[in-house]
Amino acid sequence: MSIIEQNLQRVHRQIRTAAQDCGRDPRQITLLAVSKTKPVTAIEAAIDAGQRAFGENYVQEGVEKIGWFRERPEGAGLIWHFIGPLQSNKSRSVAENFDWCHTLDRPQLARRLNDQRPVERAPLNVLIQINISGEATKAGIAPEAMLALAALVTECPRLRLRGLMAIPAPESDFQRMSALYEALQRVHPGVDTLSLGMTDDMPAAIAAGSTLVRIGTAIFGARE
Ligand SMILES: *Cc1c(COP(=O)(O)O)cnc(C)c1O
């Protein structure tokens, strides 16, 4: 068994334990393998271990990996999530290649992704990124701006609003994200995804209702 397969099994066990500790069904939590900076051989090892959903932060690197796996049988059925900051001039590559974008944080970006999503593909799944810790340097919109941006997304036929994403500061209150997520669900009942939790904060994120944990280091090892 490869190291990556062992790591994936351990992370799945940790997800089960964290879910049980707060009375949740572990099947409500999807594991996103964050493969940024890692080679395709590492992704192949994760695929061999049954992993299908991968997260990438850098547009060019992600598009190259998606292209690589598109040509290969083991690439069938993979789901690619864009999870990095997105400059407007790179939105087309995300709209054309990825299945999800986690970092929608402004109206203009929603309009661009909608215009650029190819008609032959399913609508792009989008998450609104929230700056939950209120840090000036962090990406994401203020919680007060969430509903207006969500309303815009639902008017975009080539986008599908799936939920929220956040990268909370270590000491911040994860429960605020679950309250916001519930507020969004009251207005948009189809919303089903709260993208919260990384290697160092996964149990707290699961306790706050995360349905999608983004895990890099615990699966693929430390990055350069
Ligand atoms: C890199 C990254 C992750 C994964 O972080 P780890 O600590 O390696 O698990 C998750 N989410 C985002 C947005 C990232 O940039």
The ligand as an ORCA input file, in Angstrom:
! r2SCAN-3c Opt
* xyz 0 1
  C      -3.452     24.643      0.503
  C      -4.886     24.760      0.832
  C      -5.562     23.749      1.536
  C      -4.871     22.515      2.090
  O      -4.083     22.862      3.175
  P      -3.358     21.754      4.102
  O      -3.038     22.494      5.331
  O      -2.162     21.305      3.346
  O      -4.337     20.651      4.322
  C      -6.927     23.899      1.745
  N      -7.593     24.976      1.309
  C      -6.975     25.971      0.636
  C      -7.774     27.142      0.177
  C      -5.623     25.901      0.395
  O      -5.014     26.917     -0.243
*
